[in-house]
């Protein structure tokens, strides 16, 4: 039986100093929860809107996650966007939970300043040499950052759209069978719309049978992440569930495969 590693065994002697942009939003809260006691990363600077600068995080955030807000982050002071101060603090990595329209202006400046930017925004997802990274699916694409100029310059790595991520992770081990055609229906929780999200009148006791832009994102991202040229037919629905997405997937392969082949590949 393989050993189950404890969190302490992953700890570094010296953590990497990081900044988080967009800390009070729905995605930013997930980052805060994940980073507050991370074995590798020190949350050195927390950035939100200008109106919140200088205030405690706990007094400014409307916490919506099902997990309790960690006590350690309540008193963190929200800082300004200041590249020189970030360099003086020794920050190397910036996690971006910014809305697309703000990320479009700020992320290029962070890259130019030499930071490693890991972004939840979609602005760079379809840019050449920018990986949409899912370690379980396309770790080999990490070396694309060298084509962005690393290590002499900063770089950016994006994540995938939420519905794409689950599909790509499930399909990555099955590429060897030759993915030919994919039909996927997604049933996506309201948290995926961000905060404040949908109005109660739109979603209570209802489903929304179309999520603008979602289907096109799935098509483009799936092909880029897995480096495959396949037909993919998504149908995306918003459902009245707070957290968690569900997907049903039908796949046609070039090879003849059975359930045992699929289970072994996984």
Secondary structure, DSSP 4 states (H G I P E B T S, - for coil): -PPPPPGGGG--SSPEEEEEESTTSHHHHHHHHHHTT-SSEEEEEEE--GGGTTSBHHHH----SSSPPPHHHHTPBEEP--HHHHHHTT--EEEE---HHHHHHHHHHHHHTT-EEEE-SSTTTTSTT--B--HHHHGGGGGGGGGGTTTTS-EEEE---HHHHHHHHHHHTTGGG-EEEEEEEEEE-GGGG-SS-S-HHHHTT-EES--TTHHHHHHHHHHHHHT---EEEEEEEEES-SS--EEEEEEEESS---HHHHHHH-
